[in-house]
């Protein structure tokens, strides 16, 4: 077997493993899986930060569809909240995919790591969400704004946006954790579609790798969604926060270790 063939098989195995892990995260926590996919692309497949972000968003799409089906069948999606979040997210995805070509790679990597750290710290704090009340006009506007921030981060950093939406719905709208996760996955789908299309036009997506990761994550996303329906909210938050914290620390360390590759 040639060196090139061995390397190709190794990259395929990595992509499959990343997809399975990202799918499980998507199902368990209502995220797109980008918090695992982006660092894996940078650290293991040696993608530059922009290509990692763009390819991640493409991989998130099939994983999120599988996760949504599971949450939907268990009646864990708040479609009304999803609508307002999606309106803002689509606009944000356009902004984010524009900025990705302007900001330096190291800035993108640091932004991603800071976002993970903030999310982890917030999730370690217990949430007492018991279900949202009727939405007011002000609440709908706030959801659009949250969606815009989510979409911008998705387009800019290659994450689905669940790390923003899930805590926001729980903290500000008292949404049940499992419903917040299902709603988040629903919003991630149109966001990732918009972001992937714009990144593809800018030649910023490896569609082959995105397809392998996305398809391999479908089964694990379904399994994760089933587990999430039975998991306690506090345990879910602690597990998610621990994972996010580890990934963030690993990314910061790598960015500081390889400063010459981040201009």
C-alpha beads as a LAMMPS data file, in Angstrom:
LAMMPS data file: protein, C-alpha beads

263 atoms
262 bonds

1 atom types
1 bond types

-500.0 500.0 xlo xhi
-500.0 500.0 ylo yhi
-500.0 500.0 zlo zhi

Masses

1 110.0

Atoms # bond

1 1 1 0.000 0.000 0.000
2 1 1 1.390 3.399 -0.970
3 1 1 1.968 6.202 1.498
4 1 1 -0.744 8.262 -0.215
5 1 1 -3.284 5.425 0.062
6 1 1 -2.447 4.948 3.738
7 1 1 -2.865 8.654 4.380
8 1 1 -6.200 8.698 2.549
9 1 1 -7.514 5.793 4.628
10 1 1 -6.306 7.471 7.796
11 1 1 -8.102 10.706 6.907
12 1 1 -11.256 8.743 6.099
13 1 1 -11.123 6.981 9.468
14 1 1 -10.658 10.309 11.236
15 1 1 -13.596 11.845 9.358
16 1 1 -15.831 8.893 10.253
17 1 1 -14.853 9.059 13.929
18 1 1 -15.401 12.813 14.035
19 1 1 -18.826 12.369 12.458
20 1 1 -19.878 9.764 15.013
21 1 1 -18.724 11.980 17.871
22 1 1 -20.320 15.112 16.446
23 1 1 -23.593 13.280 15.863
24 1 1 -23.673 12.098 19.463
25 1 1 -23.040 15.647 20.699
26 1 1 -25.764 16.997 18.440
27 1 1 -28.294 14.499 19.715
28 1 1 -27.352 14.821 23.379
29 1 1 -26.980 18.569 23.657
30 1 1 -28.830 20.195 20.750
31 1 1 -25.677 21.567 19.129
32 1 1 -24.642 21.117 15.535
33 1 1 -21.432 19.357 16.487
34 1 1 -19.122 22.138 15.342
35 1 1 -17.500 22.363 18.781
36 1 1 -15.940 18.980 18.028
37 1 1 -15.690 19.158 14.234
38 1 1 -13.771 22.436 13.955
39 1 1 -10.975 21.528 16.399
40 1 1 -10.742 18.025 14.862
41 1 1 -10.353 19.461 11.361
42 1 1 -7.652 21.874 12.537
43 1 1 -5.748 19.506 14.822
44 1 1 -6.135 16.161 13.054
45 1 1 -6.734 16.938 9.371
46 1 1 -4.553 20.067 9.402
47 1 1 -7.191 22.293 7.781
48 1 1 -6.599 26.010 8.103
49 1 1 -9.098 27.779 10.351
50 1 1 -11.284 29.162 7.550
51 1 1 -11.595 25.848 5.708
52 1 1 -12.285 24.053 8.995
53 1 1 -15.072 26.509 9.840
54 1 1 -16.668 26.334 6.379
55 1 1 -16.468 22.546 6.098
56 1 1 -17.822 22.098 9.611
57 1 1 -20.981 24.015 8.756
58 1 1 -21.565 21.693 5.779
59 1 1 -21.104 18.605 7.952
60 1 1 -23.527 19.954 10.556
61 1 1 -26.514 19.883 8.170
62 1 1 -27.248 16.115 7.882
63 1 1 -26.374 15.600 11.542
64 1 1 -28.865 18.278 12.591
65 1 1 -31.615 16.845 10.376
66 1 1 -31.216 13.460 12.072
67 1 1 -31.245 15.058 15.511
68 1 1 -34.342 17.121 14.705
69 1 1 -36.304 14.047 13.636
70 1 1 -35.616 12.420 17.010
71 1 1 -36.522 15.511 19.055
72 1 1 -39.624 16.139 16.922
73 1 1 -40.979 12.611 17.318
74 1 1 -40.731 13.051 21.091
75 1 1 -42.486 16.445 20.938
76 1 1 -39.405 18.315 22.131
77 1 1 -39.389 21.197 19.615
78 1 1 -40.886 24.655 20.214
79 1 1 -41.630 25.629 16.615
80 1 1 -42.827 29.141 17.449
81 1 1 -39.541 30.013 19.151
82 1 1 -37.663 28.312 16.323
83 1 1 -39.355 30.580 13.767
84 1 1 -38.187 33.828 15.389
85 1 1 -34.709 32.471 16.055
86 1 1 -34.384 31.288 12.439
87 1 1 -35.322 34.711 11.034
88 1 1 -32.396 36.282 12.850
89 1 1 -30.072 33.324 12.244
90 1 1 -30.424 33.440 8.468
91 1 1 -29.470 37.113 8.397
92 1 1 -26.600 36.445 10.769
93 1 1 -25.260 33.600 8.620
94 1 1 -24.891 36.031 5.710
95 1 1 -22.894 38.440 7.889
96 1 1 -20.741 35.689 9.399
97 1 1 -19.770 34.120 6.078
98 1 1 -18.721 37.563 4.862
99 1 1 -16.579 38.308 7.899
100 1 1 -14.818 34.933 7.701
101 1 1 -12.814 36.254 4.732
102 1 1 -11.899 39.497 6.493
103 1 1 -10.795 38.516 9.999
104 1 1 -7.342 36.899 10.496
105 1 1 -7.257 33.145 11.132
106 1 1 -5.880 33.540 14.634
107 1 1 -8.687 35.938 15.511
108 1 1 -11.226 33.359 14.306
109 1 1 -9.641 30.634 16.390
110 1 1 -9.502 32.780 19.512
111 1 1 -13.101 33.923 19.056
112 1 1 -14.190 30.307 18.852
113 1 1 -12.254 29.363 21.994
114 1 1 -13.611 32.331 23.973
115 1 1 -17.154 31.432 22.912
116 1 1 -16.619 27.897 24.199
117 1 1 -15.205 29.092 27.521
118 1 1 -18.142 31.444 28.140
119 1 1 -20.592 28.671 27.313
120 1 1 -18.871 26.189 29.619
121 1 1 -18.850 28.585 32.574
122 1 1 -22.538 29.392 32.109
123 1 1 -23.550 25.729 31.880
124 1 1 -21.814 24.894 35.166
125 1 1 -24.363 27.190 36.852
126 1 1 -27.608 25.243 37.568
127 1 1 -30.644 26.378 35.558
128 1 1 -34.180 26.262 36.962
129 1 1 -36.114 26.278 33.704
130 1 1 -39.660 24.910 33.937
131 1 1 -41.225 25.880 30.602
132 1 1 -41.696 29.181 28.819
133 1 1 -44.643 31.539 29.118
134 1 1 -46.487 33.120 26.176
135 1 1 -44.175 35.161 23.967
136 1 1 -44.605 38.943 23.876
137 1 1 -43.566 41.244 21.026
138 1 1 -40.460 42.164 23.021
139 1 1 -39.638 38.477 23.510
140 1 1 -39.982 37.826 19.779
141 1 1 -37.598 40.699 18.993
142 1 1 -35.145 39.335 21.555
143 1 1 -35.319 35.909 19.899
144 1 1 -34.556 37.446 16.508
145 1 1 -31.514 39.164 18.026
146 1 1 -30.329 35.924 19.657
147 1 1 -30.821 34.196 16.322
148 1 1 -28.784 36.879 14.564
149 1 1 -25.882 36.398 16.978
150 1 1 -26.206 32.645 16.519
151 1 1 -26.204 32.853 12.732
152 1 1 -23.227 35.203 12.700
153 1 1 -21.222 32.821 14.863
154 1 1 -22.302 29.908 12.684
155 1 1 -21.127 31.559 9.492
156 1 1 -17.982 32.955 11.087
157 1 1 -16.860 30.061 13.275
158 1 1 -18.465 26.981 11.703
159 1 1 -20.582 26.096 14.731
160 1 1 -24.265 25.340 14.483
161 1 1 -25.127 27.880 17.166
162 1 1 -26.545 25.572 19.818
163 1 1 -23.915 26.732 22.307
164 1 1 -25.653 30.113 22.215
165 1 1 -29.301 29.205 21.717
166 1 1 -29.705 26.413 24.268
167 1 1 -28.442 28.409 27.272
168 1 1 -30.264 31.549 26.050
169 1 1 -33.611 29.790 25.817
170 1 1 -33.159 28.211 29.228
171 1 1 -31.875 31.333 31.019
172 1 1 -34.017 34.085 29.462
173 1 1 -37.187 32.202 28.525
174 1 1 -37.286 29.382 31.120
175 1 1 -37.521 26.835 28.311
176 1 1 -37.141 23.210 29.366
177 1 1 -33.643 21.946 28.624
178 1 1 -34.691 19.136 26.305
179 1 1 -37.097 21.425 24.400
180 1 1 -34.408 24.107 24.087
181 1 1 -32.110 21.486 22.543
182 1 1 -34.727 20.313 20.034
183 1 1 -35.589 23.899 19.103
184 1 1 -31.911 24.712 18.675
185 1 1 -31.422 21.832 16.247
186 1 1 -34.412 23.041 14.216
187 1 1 -32.819 26.487 13.828
188 1 1 -29.390 25.075 13.022
189 1 1 -30.703 23.447 9.822
190 1 1 -31.608 26.601 7.819
191 1 1 -28.598 28.400 9.309
192 1 1 -26.161 25.719 8.149
193 1 1 -27.815 25.609 4.719
194 1 1 -27.343 29.331 4.224
195 1 1 -23.804 29.322 5.591
196 1 1 -22.724 26.287 3.562
197 1 1 -24.100 27.717 0.341
198 1 1 -22.233 30.991 0.848
199 1 1 -19.026 29.233 1.874
200 1 1 -19.287 26.947 -1.170
201 1 1 -19.574 29.967 -3.455
202 1 1 -16.390 31.311 -1.861
203 1 1 -14.608 27.949 -2.302
204 1 1 -14.339 27.575 1.455
205 1 1 -15.806 24.067 1.904
206 1 1 -14.366 20.571 1.419
207 1 1 -17.638 18.926 0.416
208 1 1 -16.170 15.412 0.381
209 1 1 -15.022 15.596 3.989
210 1 1 -18.217 17.410 5.025
211 1 1 -20.327 14.633 3.491
212 1 1 -18.377 11.840 5.206
213 1 1 -18.563 13.527 8.601
214 1 1 -22.231 14.480 8.191
215 1 1 -23.479 11.093 7.022
216 1 1 -21.503 9.160 9.641
217 1 1 -23.035 11.315 12.361
218 1 1 -26.666 10.566 11.465
219 1 1 -27.057 7.345 13.470
220 1 1 -25.278 8.645 16.559
221 1 1 -27.381 11.845 16.430
222 1 1 -30.557 9.799 16.619
223 1 1 -29.196 7.775 19.527
224 1 1 -28.080 10.934 21.336
225 1 1 -31.530 12.491 20.985
226 1 1 -33.137 9.437 22.587
227 1 1 -30.689 9.537 25.485
228 1 1 -31.222 13.294 25.955
229 1 1 -34.950 12.738 26.501
230 1 1 -34.136 10.574 29.534
231 1 1 -31.171 12.514 30.949
232 1 1 -31.530 14.927 33.871
233 1 1 -31.015 18.584 33.023
234 1 1 -28.222 19.130 35.560
235 1 1 -26.246 16.089 34.405
236 1 1 -26.651 17.124 30.777
237 1 1 -25.345 20.626 31.495
238 1 1 -22.345 19.439 33.498
239 1 1 -21.316 16.901 30.860
240 1 1 -21.708 19.443 28.072
241 1 1 -19.814 22.136 29.976
242 1 1 -16.953 19.754 30.762
243 1 1 -16.576 18.780 27.123
244 1 1 -16.716 22.377 25.904
245 1 1 -14.106 23.435 28.468
246 1 1 -11.667 20.717 27.367
247 1 1 -12.057 21.604 23.692
248 1 1 -11.587 25.329 24.364
249 1 1 -8.417 24.807 26.384
250 1 1 -7.037 22.487 23.705
251 1 1 -7.690 25.031 20.952
252 1 1 -6.098 27.917 22.865
253 1 1 -3.038 25.787 23.547
254 1 1 -2.692 24.857 19.895
255 1 1 -3.086 28.458 18.721
256 1 1 -0.335 29.602 21.066
257 1 1 1.906 26.656 20.158
258 1 1 1.698 27.317 16.405
259 1 1 1.587 31.116 16.009
260 1 1 3.099 31.021 12.514
261 1 1 0.116 29.110 11.092
262 1 1 -2.550 31.542 12.186
263 1 1 -1.994 34.719 10.195

Bonds

1 1 1 2
2 1 2 3
3 1 3 4
4 1 4 5
5 1 5 6
6 1 6 7
7 1 7 8
8 1 8 9
9 1 9 10
10 1 10 11
11 1 11 12
12 1 12 13
13 1 13 14
14 1 14 15
15 1 15 16
16 1 16 17
17 1 17 18
18 1 18 19
19 1 19 20
20 1 20 21
21 1 21 22
22 1 22 23
23 1 23 24
24 1 24 25
25 1 25 26
26 1 26 27
27 1 27 28
28 1 28 29
29 1 29 30
30 1 30 31
31 1 31 32
32 1 32 33
33 1 33 34
34 1 34 35
35 1 35 36
36 1 36 37
37 1 37 38
38 1 38 39
39 1 39 40
40 1 40 41
41 1 41 42
42 1 42 43
43 1 43 44
44 1 44 45
45 1 45 46
46 1 46 47
47 1 47 48
48 1 48 49
49 1 49 50
50 1 50 51
51 1 51 52
52 1 52 53
53 1 53 54
54 1 54 55
55 1 55 56
56 1 56 57
57 1 57 58
58 1 58 59
59 1 59 60
60 1 60 61
61 1 61 62
62 1 62 63
63 1 63 64
64 1 64 65
65 1 65 66
66 1 66 67
67 1 67 68
68 1 68 69
69 1 69 70
70 1 70 71
71 1 71 72
72 1 72 73
73 1 73 74
74 1 74 75
75 1 75 76
76 1 76 77
77 1 77 78
78 1 78 79
79 1 79 80
80 1 80 81
81 1 81 82
82 1 82 83
83 1 83 84
84 1 84 85
85 1 85 86
86 1 86 87
87 1 87 88
88 1 88 89
89 1 89 90
90 1 90 91
91 1 91 92
92 1 92 93
93 1 93 94
94 1 94 95
95 1 95 96
96 1 96 97
97 1 97 98
98 1 98 99
99 1 99 100
100 1 100 101
101 1 101 102
102 1 102 103
103 1 103 104
104 1 104 105
105 1 105 106
106 1 106 107
107 1 107 108
108 1 108 109
109 1 109 110
110 1 110 111
111 1 111 112
112 1 112 113
113 1 113 114
114 1 114 115
115 1 115 116
116 1 116 117
117 1 117 118
118 1 118 119
119 1 119 120
120 1 120 121
121 1 121 122
122 1 122 123
123 1 123 124
124 1 124 125
125 1 125 126
126 1 126 127
127 1 127 128
128 1 128 129
129 1 129 130
130 1 130 131
131 1 131 132
132 1 132 133
133 1 133 134
134 1 134 135
135 1 135 136
136 1 136 137
137 1 137 138
138 1 138 139
139 1 139 140
140 1 140 141
141 1 141 142
142 1 142 143
143 1 143 144
144 1 144 145
145 1 145 146
146 1 146 147
147 1 147 148
148 1 148 149
149 1 149 150
150 1 150 151
151 1 151 152
152 1 152 153
153 1 153 154
154 1 154 155
155 1 155 156
156 1 156 157
157 1 157 158
158 1 158 159
159 1 159 160
160 1 160 161
161 1 161 162
162 1 162 163
163 1 163 164
164 1 164 165
165 1 165 166
166 1 166 167
167 1 167 168
168 1 168 169
169 1 169 170
170 1 170 171
171 1 171 172
172 1 172 173
173 1 173 174
174 1 174 175
175 1 175 176
176 1 176 177
177 1 177 178
178 1 178 179
179 1 179 180
180 1 180 181
181 1 181 182
182 1 182 183
183 1 183 184
184 1 184 185
185 1 185 186
186 1 186 187
187 1 187 188
188 1 188 189
189 1 189 190
190 1 190 191
191 1 191 192
192 1 192 193
193 1 193 194
194 1 194 195
195 1 195 196
196 1 196 197
197 1 197 198
198 1 198 199
199 1 199 200
200 1 200 201
201 1 201 202
202 1 202 203
203 1 203 204
204 1 204 205
205 1 205 206
206 1 206 207
207 1 207 208
208 1 208 209
209 1 209 210
210 1 210 211
211 1 211 212
212 1 212 213
213 1 213 214
214 1 214 215
215 1 215 216
216 1 216 217
217 1 217 218
218 1 218 219
219 1 219 220
220 1 220 221
221 1 221 222
222 1 222 223
223 1 223 224
224 1 224 225
225 1 225 226
226 1 226 227
227 1 227 228
228 1 228 229
229 1 229 230
230 1 230 231
231 1 231 232
232 1 232 233
233 1 233 234
234 1 234 235
235 1 235 236
236 1 236 237
237 1 237 238
238 1 238 239
239 1 239 240
240 1 240 241
241 1 241 242
242 1 242 243
243 1 243 244
244 1 244 245
245 1 245 246
246 1 246 247
247 1 247 248
248 1 248 249
249 1 249 250
250 1 250 251
251 1 251 252
252 1 252 253
253 1 253 254
254 1 254 255
255 1 255 256
256 1 256 257
257 1 257 258
258 1 258 259
259 1 259 260
260 1 260 261
261 1 261 262
262 1 262 263
